[in-house]
Amino acid sequence: MRGPVIAIDGPSGVGKTTVSKLVAKKLDFRYVDTGAMYRAVALGAVDEGVNIDDEGELKKFLSRADLSFGGGGERILLNGRDYTKKIREPLSGELASRVSSKKAVREFLVGLQRRLGKEGRVVMEGRDIGTVVFPDADVKVFLDARAAVREKRRHGELSGCRFDEVAKEIEERDRRDRERVHSPLRPADDAVYVDTTDMGIEEVAERLLDIIRERFKRKNLGDTDC
């Protein structure tokens, strides 16, 4: 029987990556950053001269794409090229948001994400994990925060960007993610909603661990050792 799947969703700038890594480490589960996968695909396509707004070109690119994680999940490779640092650059988020609206890209990556999580004992974070990738996940959490707070957090993660540029990028990405036809950003019906506006990272992580402990007891999934 596969182990538990923890799905953590939410918009940009809410702290998903940092919190998910902390939770995975505490549980000794595998951590999968699906946002990094979309960023790597977008950057890889652009590097190969692919028009990322053309579904046909993207399909051809994806047919030869080999995406994998290395270094215990800390490094992301596409066709042998390391995109670990590049996916954290400001442009990668905007490109990822554009390709994530394409059905071909979502089908390719959702299939890969399901394979990565099929054995369980995984914390997977993104925007549609609890609604599309693993709708039967054992624990689903949707992290959120006021837009102004998310903009401030995101600005603190980036260097060389003006605050107004970051705010505009987050506003546009929120709109695109929520309005896209395929897998729009929304909480799963059975997800626990956590507003992180007035919470620090450690506090959010502990809140998620409390939710996980409670769900594990309720579902009789065994000792989480957390």
GROMACS elastic network, one bead per residue, 0.5 to 0.9 nm:
[ bonds ]
;  ai    aj funct       b0    kb
    1   119     6  0.80374   500
    1   120     6  0.87777   500
    2     5     6  0.87427   500
    2   118     6  0.68994   500
    2   120     6  0.50265   500
    2   121     6  0.76703   500
    3   118     6  0.85519   500
    3   119     6  0.61101   500
    3   122     6  0.78793   500
    3   221     6  0.83427   500
    4   119     6  0.84106   500
    4   122     6  0.67876   500
    4   123     6  0.87445   500
    4   137     6  0.73700   500
    4   138     6  0.58304   500
    4   139     6  0.80051   500
    4   216     6  0.87576   500
    4   221     6  0.74645   500
    5   117     6  0.72625   500
    5   118     6  0.86295   500
    5   119     6  0.87420   500
    5   120     6  0.52224   500
    5   121     6  0.58288   500
    5   122     6  0.52074   500
    5   123     6  0.62309   500
    5   124     6  0.75638   500
    5   134     6  0.79162   500
    5   136     6  0.85127   500
    5   137     6  0.51312   500
    5   138     6  0.54364   500
    5   139     6  0.66644   500
    5   140     6  0.86528   500
    6    24     6  0.89893   500
    6   120     6  0.86060   500
    6   121     6  0.79056   500
    6   122     6  0.61738   500
    6   124     6  0.61990   500
    6   125     6  0.83085   500
    6   129     6  0.89801   500
    6   130     6  0.85992   500
    6   137     6  0.61569   500
    6   138     6  0.61636   500
    6   140     6  0.61429   500
    6   141     6  0.80239   500
    6   212     6  0.81242   500
    7   122     6  0.85081   500
    7   123     6  0.61903   500
    7   124     6  0.52557   500
    7   125     6  0.59511   500
    7   126     6  0.80529   500
    7   128     6  0.87590   500
    7   129     6  0.55668   500
    7   130     6  0.54406   500
    7   133     6  0.89861   500
    7   134     6  0.73971   500
    7   135     6  0.88919   500
    7   137     6  0.62980   500
    7   138     6  0.79282   500
    7   139     6  0.61045   500
    7   141     6  0.62340   500
    7   142     6  0.83966   500
    7   191     6  0.88368   500
    8    16     6  0.71078   500
    8    20     6  0.72362   500
    8   123     6  0.73970   500
    8   124     6  0.62053   500
    8   126     6  0.64573   500
    8   127     6  0.79305   500
    8   128     6  0.87659   500
    8   129     6  0.68671   500
    8   130     6  0.72413   500
    8   139     6  0.83672   500
    8   140     6  0.60286   500
    8   142     6  0.59029   500
    8   143     6  0.72237   500
    8   191     6  0.89510   500
    9    16     6  0.72504   500
    9   124     6  0.84891   500
    9   125     6  0.56256   500
    9   128     6  0.64475   500
    9   129     6  0.63734   500
    9   130     6  0.70496   500
    9   140     6  0.78530   500
    9   141     6  0.62705   500
    9   143     6  0.61750   500
    9   144     6  0.87218   500
    9   185     6  0.83674   500
    9   186     6  0.83791   500
    9   187     6  0.73775   500
    9   188     6  0.89439   500
   10    13     6  0.87432   500
   10    14     6  0.67714   500
   10    15     6  0.86886   500
   10    16     6  0.69668   500
   10   125     6  0.82785   500
   10   126     6  0.66939   500
   10   127     6  0.55467   500
   10   128     6  0.84526   500
   10   141     6  0.83834   500
   10   142     6  0.53214   500
   10   144     6  0.58347   500
   10   185     6  0.74944   500
   10   186     6  0.78186   500
   10   187     6  0.77388   500
   11    14     6  0.61489   500
   11    15     6  0.89248   500
   11    16     6  0.83748   500
   11   126     6  0.82596   500
   11   127     6  0.67544   500
   11   142     6  0.88690   500
   11   143     6  0.75794   500
   11   144     6  0.66702   500
   11   145     6  0.86192   500
   11   150     6  0.87090   500
   11   170     6  0.87448   500
   11   173     6  0.85439   500
   11   174     6  0.67361   500
   11   177     6  0.82564   500
   11   185     6  0.74972   500
   11   186     6  0.89733   500
   12    15     6  0.78191   500
   12    16     6  0.81971   500
   12    93     6  0.89859   500
   12   127     6  0.89939   500
   12   144     6  0.89530   500
   12   150     6  0.71535   500
   12   151     6  0.85868   500
   12   154     6  0.77949   500
   12   170     6  0.66154   500
   12   173     6  0.76868   500
   12   174     6  0.74139   500
   13    16     6  0.77384   500
   13   144     6  0.88439   500
   13   145     6  0.84794   500
   13   147     6  0.86116   500
   13   149     6  0.81611   500
   13   151     6  0.64262   500
   13   152     6  0.81655   500
   13   153     6  0.59353   500
   13   155     6  0.86411   500
   13   157     6  0.89820   500
   13   170     6  0.78198   500
   14    17     6  0.86323   500
   14   143     6  0.65743   500
   14   144     6  0.58004   500
   14   145     6  0.61203   500
   14   146     6  0.88496   500
   14   149     6  0.82532   500
   14   150     6  0.55340   500
   14   151     6  0.88717   500
   14   153     6  0.75852   500
   14   154     6  0.81782   500
   14   196     6  0.72806   500
   14   197     6  0.84107   500
   15    18     6  0.57287   500
   15    19     6  0.61410   500
   15    20     6  0.83738   500
   15   143     6  0.80339   500
   15   144     6  0.87527   500
   15   150     6  0.82805   500
   15   153     6  0.79794   500
   15   154     6  0.87078   500
   15   196     6  0.84568   500
   15   201     6  0.73704   500
   15   204     6  0.89984   500
   16    19     6  0.53231   500
   16    20     6  0.57205   500
   16    21     6  0.83984   500
   16   125     6  0.66793   500
   16   126     6  0.77105   500
   16   143     6  0.71517   500
   17    20     6  0.51975   500
   17    21     6  0.61415   500
   17    22     6  0.86705   500
   17    33     6  0.70069   500
   17    35     6  0.89460   500
   17   125     6  0.70966   500
   17   126     6  0.86400   500
   18    21     6  0.53280   500
   18    22     6  0.63834   500
   18    23     6  0.88040   500
   18   201     6  0.74050   500
   18   205     6  0.88960   500
   19    22     6  0.51421   500
   19    23     6  0.62009   500
   19    24     6  0.85955   500
   19   201     6  0.62626   500
   19   202     6  0.76382   500
   19   204     6  0.69203   500
   19   205     6  0.54576   500
   19   208     6  0.86430   500
   20    23     6  0.51196   500
   20    24     6  0.60346   500
   20    25     6  0.84821   500
   20    31     6  0.72619   500
   20    32     6  0.86902   500
   20    33     6  0.85196   500
   20   123     6  0.66299   500
   20   124     6  0.75104   500
   20   125     6  0.67097   500
   20   205     6  0.76651   500
   21    24     6  0.51389   500
   21    25     6  0.60690   500
   21    26     6  0.85752   500
   21    31     6  0.63428   500
   21    32     6  0.86663   500
   21    33     6  0.89102   500
   21   123     6  0.80201   500
   22    25     6  0.51796   500
   22    26     6  0.61889   500
   22    27     6  0.86698   500
   22   201     6  0.89852   500
   22   202     6  0.82895   500
   22   205     6  0.66344   500
   23    26     6  0.51300   500
   23    27     6  0.61868   500
   23    28     6  0.83626   500
   23    29     6  0.82825   500
   23    31     6  0.88022   500
   23   123     6  0.75971   500
   23   205     6  0.60990   500
   23   206     6  0.81903   500
   23   208     6  0.75336   500
   23   209     6  0.68363   500
   24    27     6  0.51517   500
   24    28     6  0.57051   500
   24    30     6  0.62336   500
   24    31     6  0.57243   500
   24   121     6  0.88418   500
   24   122     6  0.72442   500
   24   123     6  0.56989   500
   24   124     6  0.88919   500
   25    29     6  0.64518   500
   25    30     6  0.80196   500
   25    31     6  0.80704   500
   26    29     6  0.78146   500
   26   209     6  0.86558   500
   26   225     6  0.81460   500
   26   226     6  0.61842   500
   27    30     6  0.87871   500
   27   121     6  0.84466   500
   27   123     6  0.89904   500
   27   209     6  0.87320   500
   27   224     6  0.63066   500
   27   225     6  0.66756   500
   27   226     6  0.60273   500
   28   121     6  0.80343   500
   28   122     6  0.87696   500
   28   224     6  0.89983   500
   28   225     6  0.88918   500
   29   120     6  0.84280   500
   29   123     6  0.64398   500
   30    72     6  0.83177   500
   30    73     6  0.78667   500
   30   117     6  0.85201   500
   30   120     6  0.84082   500
   30   121     6  0.62325   500
   30   123     6  0.60771   500
   30   124     6  0.82024   500
   31    72     6  0.85870   500
   31    73     6  0.66820   500
   31    74     6  0.89876   500
   31   121     6  0.89177   500
   31   122     6  0.58046   500
   31   124     6  0.59427   500
   31   125     6  0.81343   500
   32    35     6  0.89419   500
   32    36     6  0.87335   500
   32    69     6  0.87642   500
   32    73     6  0.68427   500
   32   113     6  0.81997   500
   32   116     6  0.79959   500
   32   117     6  0.83230   500
   32   122     6  0.73262   500
   32   123     6  0.63219   500
   32   125     6  0.64957   500
   32   126     6  0.89058   500
   33    36     6  0.55354   500
   33    37     6  0.70195   500
   33    73     6  0.83307   500
   33   123     6  0.86704   500
   33   124     6  0.61738   500
   33   125     6  0.54750   500
   33   126     6  0.67257   500
   34    37     6  0.50346   500
   34    38     6  0.66748   500
   34    39     6  0.88047   500
   34   109     6  0.82509   500
   34   110     6  0.89625   500
   34   113     6  0.73570   500
   34   124     6  0.70651   500
   34   125     6  0.60845   500
   34   126     6  0.53576   500
   34   127     6  0.83281   500
   34   129     6  0.86314   500
   35    38     6  0.52599   500
   35    39     6  0.62915   500
   35    40     6  0.86550   500
   35    93     6  0.86470   500
   35    96     6  0.78227   500
   35   125     6  0.75930   500
   35   126     6  0.56705   500
   35   127     6  0.79530   500
   36    39     6  0.50203   500
   36    40     6  0.60366   500
   36    41     6  0.85760   500
   36    76     6  0.75114   500
   36    83     6  0.89876   500
   36    84     6  0.83032   500
   36    87     6  0.65225   500
   36    88     6  0.85259   500
   36    96     6  0.86679   500
   37    40     6  0.51675   500
   37    41     6  0.62038   500
   37    42     6  0.85991   500
   37    67     6  0.77581   500
   37    68     6  0.87225   500
   37    76     6  0.76130   500
   37    87     6  0.89252   500
   37    96     6  0.87097   500
   37   109     6  0.74099   500
   38    41     6  0.52087   500
   38    42     6  0.61444   500
   38    43     6  0.86068   500
   38    92     6  0.89242   500
   38    93     6  0.87349   500
   38    95     6  0.85920   500
   38    96     6  0.52320   500
   38    97     6  0.79551   500
   38    99     6  0.72960   500
   38   100     6  0.66400   500
   38   105     6  0.81118   500
   38   106     6  0.86381   500
   38   109     6  0.76787   500
   39    42     6  0.51460   500
   39    43     6  0.61010   500
   39    44     6  0.83976   500
   39    83     6  0.87532   500
   39    86     6  0.87816   500
   39    87     6  0.56460   500
   39    88     6  0.86102   500
   39    92     6  0.55171   500
   39    93     6  0.64255   500
   39    94     6  0.86846   500
   39    95     6  0.69183   500
   39    97     6  0.82474   500
   39    99     6  0.86176   500
   40    43     6  0.51716   500
   40    44     6  0.58403   500
   40    45     6  0.83894   500
   40    67     6  0.82915   500
   40    76     6  0.74557   500
   40    77     6  0.77273   500
   40    78     6  0.68290   500
   40    83     6  0.61623   500
   40    84     6  0.82478   500
   40    86     6  0.81996   500
   40    87     6  0.62068   500
   40    92     6  0.79473   500
   40    96     6  0.79662   500
   41    44     6  0.50822   500
   41    45     6  0.60145   500
   41    46     6  0.85804   500
   41    62     6  0.83269   500
   41    65     6  0.82760   500
   41    67     6  0.80654   500
   41    78     6  0.73733   500
   41    96     6  0.76956   500
   41    99     6  0.81686   500
   41   105     6  0.82756   500
   42    45     6  0.52494   500
   42    46     6  0.62865   500
   42    47     6  0.86361   500
   42    52     6  0.71459   500
   42    92     6  0.72843   500
   42    95     6  0.57432   500
   42    96     6  0.54699   500
   42    97     6  0.88016   500
   42    98     6  0.82182   500
   42    99     6  0.62477   500
   42   100     6  0.87120   500
   43    46     6  0.51266   500
   43    47     6  0.60481   500
   43    48     6  0.86540   500
   43    83     6  0.81511   500
   43    86     6  0.81404   500
   43    87     6  0.76331   500
   43    91     6  0.89840   500
   43    92     6  0.65941   500
   43    95     6  0.72630   500
   43    96     6  0.79670   500
   44    47     6  0.50395   500
   44    48     6  0.63359   500
   44    49     6  0.88005   500
   44    50     6  0.86370   500
   44    65     6  0.89015   500
   44    78     6  0.69157   500
   44    79     6  0.84450   500
   44    81     6  0.86054   500
   44    83     6  0.83209   500
   45    48     6  0.52053   500
   45    49     6  0.64129   500
   45    50     6  0.50901   500
   45    51     6  0.75559   500
   45    52     6  0.68221   500
   45    58     6  0.74578   500
   45    61     6  0.68321   500
   45    62     6  0.86406   500
   46    49     6  0.50309   500
   46    50     6  0.53600   500
   46    51     6  0.70154   500
   46    52     6  0.70413   500
   46    95     6  0.88926   500
   47    50     6  0.75006   500
   48    61     6  0.85680   500
   49    52     6  0.88591   500
   50    53     6  0.87034   500
   50    54     6  0.81413   500
   50    57     6  0.62322   500
   50    58     6  0.68780   500
   50    61     6  0.74351   500
   51    54     6  0.54864   500
   51    55     6  0.84517   500
   51    57     6  0.64586   500
   51    58     6  0.73200   500
   52    55     6  0.72694   500
   52    57     6  0.73464   500
   52    58     6  0.62280   500
   52    95     6  0.82429   500
   52    98     6  0.75597   500
   52    99     6  0.62545   500
   52   102     6  0.88171   500
   53    57     6  0.84149   500
   53    58     6  0.80300   500
   53    98     6  0.74408   500
   53    99     6  0.72107   500
   53   102     6  0.80626   500
   54    57     6  0.54461   500
   54    58     6  0.63004   500
   54    59     6  0.88009   500
   54   102     6  0.87840   500
   55    58     6  0.50767   500
   55    59     6  0.61956   500
   55    60     6  0.88299   500
   55   102     6  0.66956   500
   55   103     6  0.79508   500
   55   104     6  0.68610   500
   55   105     6  0.85722   500
   56    59     6  0.51857   500
   56    60     6  0.65264   500
   56    61     6  0.87729   500
   56   104     6  0.86739   500
   57    60     6  0.52595   500
   57    61     6  0.62814   500
   57    62     6  0.86797   500
   58    62     6  0.60450   500
   58    63     6  0.85725   500
   58    99     6  0.87352   500
   58   102     6  0.86281   500
   58   104     6  0.71944   500
   58   105     6  0.73479   500
   59    62     6  0.50969   500
   59    63     6  0.61703   500
   59   104     6  0.60959   500
   59   105     6  0.76252   500
   60    63     6  0.52156   500
   60    64     6  0.71127   500
   60    65     6  0.89589   500
   61    64     6  0.57451   500
   61    65     6  0.62848   500
   62    66     6  0.81736   500
   62   104     6  0.81591   500
   62   105     6  0.75259   500
   62   108     6  0.73521   500
   63    66     6  0.87416   500
   64    79     6  0.82138   500
   65    78     6  0.67904   500
   65    79     6  0.60547   500
   66    77     6  0.79291   500
   66    78     6  0.55304   500
   66    80     6  0.76844   500
   67    76     6  0.74221   500
   67    77     6  0.57348   500
   67    79     6  0.64932   500
   67    80     6  0.82828   500
   67   112     6  0.86622   500
   68    73     6  0.88396   500
   68    75     6  0.84593   500
   68    76     6  0.59227   500
   68    77     6  0.52796   500
   68    78     6  0.65631   500
   68    79     6  0.85851   500
   68    80     6  0.87866   500
   69    72     6  0.73862   500
   69    73     6  0.51413   500
   69    74     6  0.70663   500
   69    75     6  0.55348   500
   69    77     6  0.60582   500
   69    78     6  0.88820   500
   70    73     6  0.52603   500
   70    74     6  0.62965   500
   70    76     6  0.61345   500
   70    77     6  0.73009   500
   71    74     6  0.52960   500
   71    75     6  0.55962   500
   71    76     6  0.85828   500
   72    75     6  0.75361   500
   73    76     6  0.72880   500
   74    84     6  0.75741   500
   75    82     6  0.71109   500
   75    83     6  0.74870   500
   75    84     6  0.51591   500
   75    85     6  0.85855   500
   76    81     6  0.83996   500
   76    82     6  0.60138   500
   76    83     6  0.57566   500
   76    84     6  0.52995   500
   76    87     6  0.89554   500
   77    80     6  0.56945   500
   77    81     6  0.52926   500
   77    83     6  0.58671   500
   77    84     6  0.73989   500
   78    81     6  0.52331   500
   78    82     6  0.66512   500
   78    83     6  0.71694   500
   79    82     6  0.85859   500
   82    85     6  0.79113   500
   82    86     6  0.83967   500
   83    86     6  0.51525   500
   83    87     6  0.59696   500
   83    88     6  0.89197   500
   84    87     6  0.58694   500
   84    88     6  0.74508   500
   85    88     6  0.56800   500
   85    89     6  0.73509   500
   86    89     6  0.54702   500
   86    90     6  0.89788   500
   86    92     6  0.73871   500
   87    90     6  0.81226   500
   87    91     6  0.83492   500
   87    92     6  0.54643   500
   87    93     6  0.76462   500
   88    91     6  0.84448   500
   88    92     6  0.68037   500
   88    93     6  0.79373   500
   88   157     6  0.89627   500
   88   158     6  0.82234   500
   89    92     6  0.57395   500
   89    93     6  0.76566   500
   89   158     6  0.75361   500
   89   159     6  0.88179   500
   90    93     6  0.59757   500
   90    94     6  0.73946   500
   90   158     6  0.70268   500
   90   159     6  0.87214   500
   90   161     6  0.80956   500
   90   166     6  0.86123   500
   91    94     6  0.54649   500
   91    95     6  0.63485   500
   91    96     6  0.86387   500
   92    95     6  0.51420   500
   92    96     6  0.59544   500
   92    97     6  0.85642   500
   93    96     6  0.50564   500
   93    97     6  0.61876   500
   93    98     6  0.87450   500
   93   169     6  0.85870   500
   93   173     6  0.83755   500
   94    97     6  0.52071   500
   94    98     6  0.65014   500
   94   169     6  0.72090   500
   94   170     6  0.89784   500
   94   172     6  0.87648   500
   94   173     6  0.71409   500
   95    98     6  0.51515   500
   95    99     6  0.64096   500
   95   100     6  0.85748   500
   96    99     6  0.52785   500
   96   100     6  0.59166   500
   96   101     6  0.88624   500
   97   100     6  0.51872   500
   97   101     6  0.68813   500
   97   173     6  0.63248   500
   97   176     6  0.71260   500
   97   177     6  0.70155   500
   98   101     6  0.58317   500
   98   102     6  0.75840   500
   98   173     6  0.87430   500
   98   176     6  0.79999   500
   99   102     6  0.54011   500
   99   103     6  0.87301   500
   99   105     6  0.66276   500
   99   106     6  0.83414   500
  100   103     6  0.77351   500
  100   105     6  0.64092   500
  100   106     6  0.61832   500
  100   177     6  0.81490   500
  100   180     6  0.86495   500
  100   182     6  0.84626   500
  100   183     6  0.89489   500
  101   104     6  0.89692   500
  101   105     6  0.78749   500
  101   106     6  0.74938   500
  101   176     6  0.79344   500
  101   177     6  0.76550   500
  101   180     6  0.57900   500
  101   181     6  0.72138   500
  101   182     6  0.63557   500
  101   183     6  0.82056   500
  101   184     6  0.85930   500
  102   105     6  0.54855   500
  102   106     6  0.63921   500
  102   107     6  0.87739   500
  102   180     6  0.89017   500
  102   181     6  0.89570   500
  102   182     6  0.75125   500
  103   106     6  0.51522   500
  103   107     6  0.60604   500
  103   108     6  0.85209   500
  103   181     6  0.88068   500
  103   182     6  0.64392   500
  104   107     6  0.52825   500
  104   108     6  0.61663   500
  104   109     6  0.86663   500
  105   108     6  0.51623   500
  105   109     6  0.61370   500
  105   110     6  0.83732   500
  106   109     6  0.52468   500
  106   110     6  0.57298   500
  106   111     6  0.83019   500
  106   182     6  0.77792   500
  106   183     6  0.82162   500
  107   110     6  0.52620   500
  107   111     6  0.60996   500
  107   112     6  0.86421   500
  108   111     6  0.54816   500
  108   112     6  0.64936   500
  108   113     6  0.88295   500
  109   113     6  0.59668   500
  109   114     6  0.85051   500
  110   114     6  0.61262   500
  110   115     6  0.86268   500
  110   129     6  0.88699   500
  110   132     6  0.80162   500
  110   133     6  0.58276   500
  111   114     6  0.52592   500
  111   115     6  0.64108   500
  111   116     6  0.88022   500
  111   133     6  0.80710   500
  112   115     6  0.51073   500
  112   116     6  0.62447   500
  112   117     6  0.87339   500
  113   116     6  0.50356   500
  113   117     6  0.62488   500
  113   118     6  0.84681   500
  113   124     6  0.85935   500
  113   133     6  0.70680   500
  114   117     6  0.51538   500
  114   118     6  0.57316   500
  114   133     6  0.63703   500
  114   134     6  0.73190   500
  115   118     6  0.51904   500
  115   119     6  0.81301   500
  116   119     6  0.75740   500
  116   120     6  0.85870   500
  116   122     6  0.86171   500
  117   120     6  0.53570   500
  117   121     6  0.77480   500
  117   122     6  0.61271   500
  117   123     6  0.84942   500
  117   124     6  0.78559   500
  117   134     6  0.86972   500
  118   121     6  0.89857   500
  118   122     6  0.88311   500
  119   122     6  0.80456   500
  120   123     6  0.85985   500
  124   129     6  0.70349   500
  125   128     6  0.84686   500
  125   129     6  0.66381   500
  126   129     6  0.59635   500
  126   130     6  0.89155   500
  127   130     6  0.81785   500
  127   131     6  0.85576   500
  127   142     6  0.88458   500
  127   177     6  0.82633   500
  127   183     6  0.83253   500
  127   184     6  0.79092   500
  127   185     6  0.55327   500
  127   186     6  0.75961   500
  127   187     6  0.87014   500
  128   131     6  0.51884   500
  128   132     6  0.54207   500
  128   133     6  0.63854   500
  128   134     6  0.83992   500
  128   135     6  0.89238   500
  128   183     6  0.62436   500
  128   184     6  0.72531   500
  128   185     6  0.62276   500
  128   186     6  0.74807   500
  128   187     6  0.82657   500
  128   188     6  0.84033   500
  129   132     6  0.56698   500
  129   134     6  0.55122   500
  129   135     6  0.71300   500
  129   137     6  0.83316   500
  129   140     6  0.83523   500
  129   188     6  0.88576   500
  130   133     6  0.64321   500
  130   134     6  0.53213   500
  130   136     6  0.73970   500
  130   137     6  0.64152   500
  130   139     6  0.84309   500
  130   140     6  0.57943   500
  130   141     6  0.78715   500
  130   142     6  0.86117   500
  130   187     6  0.76311   500
  130   188     6  0.57325   500
  130   189     6  0.89963   500
  130   190     6  0.86867   500
  130   191     6  0.74206   500
  131   134     6  0.66531   500
  131   136     6  0.85697   500
  131   183     6  0.77676   500
  131   185     6  0.88042   500
  131   186     6  0.78757   500
  131   187     6  0.73325   500
  131   188     6  0.51674   500
  131   189     6  0.82230   500
  132   135     6  0.55323   500
  132   183     6  0.67326   500
  132   188     6  0.89977   500
  133   136     6  0.88109   500
  133   137     6  0.88290   500
  134   137     6  0.51662   500
  134   138     6  0.89450   500
  135   138     6  0.89937   500
  135   140     6  0.87774   500
  135   188     6  0.79209   500
  136   139     6  0.85799   500
  136   140     6  0.89683   500
  137   140     6  0.64221   500
  138   212     6  0.87730   500
  138   215     6  0.76066   500
  138   216     6  0.80500   500
  138   219     6  0.81951   500
  138   221     6  0.89501   500
  139   190     6  0.88709   500
  139   191     6  0.74848   500
  139   192     6  0.84116   500
  139   211     6  0.80036   500
  139   212     6  0.64588   500
  139   215     6  0.67190   500
  139   216     6  0.83413   500
  140   187     6  0.88170   500
  140   188     6  0.74742   500
  140   190     6  0.70395   500
  140   192     6  0.62633   500
  140   193     6  0.88431   500
  140   212     6  0.89389   500
  141   187     6  0.79900   500
  141   188     6  0.83512   500
  141   190     6  0.86476   500
  141   193     6  0.60111   500
  141   194     6  0.71840   500
  141   208     6  0.76968   500
  141   211     6  0.85619   500
  142   186     6  0.83378   500
  142   187     6  0.57558   500
  142   188     6  0.78154   500
  142   191     6  0.61409   500
  142   192     6  0.60475   500
  142   194     6  0.61254   500
  142   195     6  0.84970   500
  143   187     6  0.88366   500
  143   192     6  0.84559   500
  143   193     6  0.61662   500
  143   195     6  0.60774   500
  143   196     6  0.67320   500
  144   147     6  0.88770   500
  144   150     6  0.85540   500
  144   193     6  0.75204   500
  144   194     6  0.62323   500
  144   196     6  0.59735   500
  144   197     6  0.74414   500
  145   148     6  0.83100   500
  145   149     6  0.65252   500
  145   150     6  0.62967   500
  145   194     6  0.83388   500
  145   195     6  0.52840   500
  145   196     6  0.52111   500
  145   198     6  0.82977   500
  146   149     6  0.53994   500
  146   150     6  0.63637   500
  146   151     6  0.87205   500
  146   195     6  0.82018   500
  146   196     6  0.83771   500
  146   197     6  0.59928   500
  147   150     6  0.50839   500
  147   151     6  0.60567   500
  147   152     6  0.86120   500
  147   167     6  0.83707   500
  147   170     6  0.81773   500
  147   171     6  0.79744   500
  148   151     6  0.51334   500
  148   152     6  0.62933   500
  148   153     6  0.87387   500
  148   167     6  0.78645   500
  149   152     6  0.51123   500
  149   153     6  0.62110   500
  149   154     6  0.85749   500
  149   197     6  0.64171   500
  149   198     6  0.88729   500
  150   153     6  0.50804   500
  150   154     6  0.60330   500
  150   155     6  0.84563   500
  150   167     6  0.86147   500
  150   170     6  0.81661   500
  150   197     6  0.80769   500
  151   154     6  0.51572   500
  151   155     6  0.60489   500
  151   156     6  0.86117   500
  151   163     6  0.76862   500
  151   164     6  0.89074   500
  151   166     6  0.64305   500
  151   167     6  0.52746   500
  151   168     6  0.88166   500
  151   169     6  0.89498   500
  151   170     6  0.67382   500
  151   171     6  0.87617   500
  152   155     6  0.51261   500
  152   156     6  0.62841   500
  152   157     6  0.89119   500
  152   163     6  0.75842   500
  152   166     6  0.84319   500
  152   167     6  0.80973   500
  153   156     6  0.51478   500
  153   157     6  0.66055   500
  154   157     6  0.51729   500
  154   158     6  0.66569   500
  154   166     6  0.71289   500
  154   167     6  0.85701   500
  154   170     6  0.84882   500
  155   158     6  0.53490   500
  155   159     6  0.76612   500
  155   161     6  0.72040   500
  155   162     6  0.77229   500
  155   163     6  0.60528   500
  155   165     6  0.89743   500
  155   166     6  0.60441   500
  155   167     6  0.81171   500
  156   159     6  0.75486   500
  158   161     6  0.65141   500
  158   166     6  0.87865   500
  159   162     6  0.86818   500
  161   164     6  0.84506   500
  161   165     6  0.66431   500
  161   166     6  0.68562   500
  162   165     6  0.52844   500
  162   166     6  0.65105   500
  162   167     6  0.87936   500
  163   166     6  0.51237   500
  163   167     6  0.61267   500
  163   168     6  0.86014   500
  164   167     6  0.50156   500
  164   168     6  0.61149   500
  164   169     6  0.85478   500
  165   168     6  0.51951   500
  165   169     6  0.61693   500
  165   170     6  0.87233   500
  166   169     6  0.50354   500
  166   170     6  0.62056   500
  166   171     6  0.85719   500
  167   170     6  0.52651   500
  167   171     6  0.61503   500
  167   172     6  0.86327   500
  168   171     6  0.51047   500
  168   172     6  0.61410   500
  168   173     6  0.85164   500
  169   172     6  0.52280   500
  169   173     6  0.60543   500
  169   174     6  0.85375   500
  170   173     6  0.50214   500
  170   174     6  0.59654   500
  170   175     6  0.85220   500
  171   174     6  0.52128   500
  171   175     6  0.63232   500
  171   176     6  0.87236   500
  172   175     6  0.51523   500
  172   176     6  0.61404   500
  172   177     6  0.85351   500
  173   176     6  0.50363   500
  173   177     6  0.58958   500
  173   178     6  0.84047   500
  174   177     6  0.52474   500
  174   178     6  0.60824   500
  174   179     6  0.84530   500
  174   185     6  0.83116   500
  175   178     6  0.53873   500
  175   179     6  0.59920   500
  175   180     6  0.83876   500
  176   179     6  0.53180   500
  176   180     6  0.58483   500
  176   184     6  0.85148   500
  177   180     6  0.56605   500
  177   183     6  0.84141   500
  177   184     6  0.56605   500
  177   185     6  0.54350   500
  177   186     6  0.89307   500
  178   181     6  0.86604   500
  178   183     6  0.86203   500
  178   186     6  0.69503   500
  179   182     6  0.88789   500
  179   184     6  0.61711   500
  179   185     6  0.79289   500
  180   183     6  0.70401   500
  180   184     6  0.53302   500
  180   185     6  0.82041   500
  181   184     6  0.63562   500
  183   186     6  0.85671   500
  186   189     6  0.89478   500
  187   190     6  0.80367   500
  187   191     6  0.62043   500
  187   192     6  0.83720   500
  187   193     6  0.75488   500
  188   191     6  0.50514   500
  188   192     6  0.85132   500
  189   192     6  0.87466   500
  192   211     6  0.80704   500
  194   204     6  0.82672   500
  194   207     6  0.84472   500
  194   208     6  0.85729   500
  195   198     6  0.78119   500
  195   199     6  0.81109   500
  196   200     6  0.75059   500
  196   201     6  0.85270   500
  196   203     6  0.88898   500
  196   204     6  0.67052   500
  197   200     6  0.85044   500
  199   202     6  0.82400   500
  199   203     6  0.59700   500
  199   204     6  0.62316   500
  200   203     6  0.52112   500
  200   204     6  0.62298   500
  200   205     6  0.86922   500
  201   204     6  0.51480   500
  201   205     6  0.61817   500
  201   206     6  0.86842   500
  202   205     6  0.50510   500
  202   206     6  0.62113   500
  202   207     6  0.85990   500
  203   206     6  0.51916   500
  203   207     6  0.61985   500
  203   208     6  0.87329   500
  204   207     6  0.50093   500
  204   208     6  0.62694   500
  204   209     6  0.86530   500
  205   208     6  0.51584   500
  205   209     6  0.62189   500
  205   210     6  0.86723   500
  206   210     6  0.61534   500
  206   211     6  0.86429   500
  207   210     6  0.51356   500
  207   211     6  0.63882   500
  207   212     6  0.87502   500
  208   212     6  0.61500   500
  208   213     6  0.85844   500
  209   213     6  0.60334   500
  209   214     6  0.85337   500
  209   226     6  0.71524   500
  210   213     6  0.51529   500
  210   214     6  0.62397   500
  210   215     6  0.86630   500
  210   226     6  0.89277   500
  211   214     6  0.52455   500
  211   215     6  0.62067   500
  211   216     6  0.85830   500
  212   215     6  0.51156   500
  212   216     6  0.59749   500
  212   217     6  0.85400   500
  212   224     6  0.82346   500
  213   216     6  0.51625   500
  213   217     6  0.62568   500
  213   218     6  0.86451   500
  213   223     6  0.82976   500
  213   224     6  0.68088   500
  213   226     6  0.76769   500
  214   217     6  0.52403   500
  214   218     6  0.62076   500
  214   219     6  0.86669   500
  215   219     6  0.60108   500
  215   220     6  0.81893   500
  215   221     6  0.82788   500
  216   219     6  0.51739   500
  216   220     6  0.56215   500
  216   222     6  0.65086   500
  216   223     6  0.75988   500
  216   224     6  0.74846   500
  217   221     6  0.65788   500
  217   222     6  0.71566   500
  217   223     6  0.81609   500
  218   221     6  0.79403   500
  219   222     6  0.84889   500
  220   223     6  0.86841   500
  221   224     6  0.81908   500
  223   226     6  0.81354   500
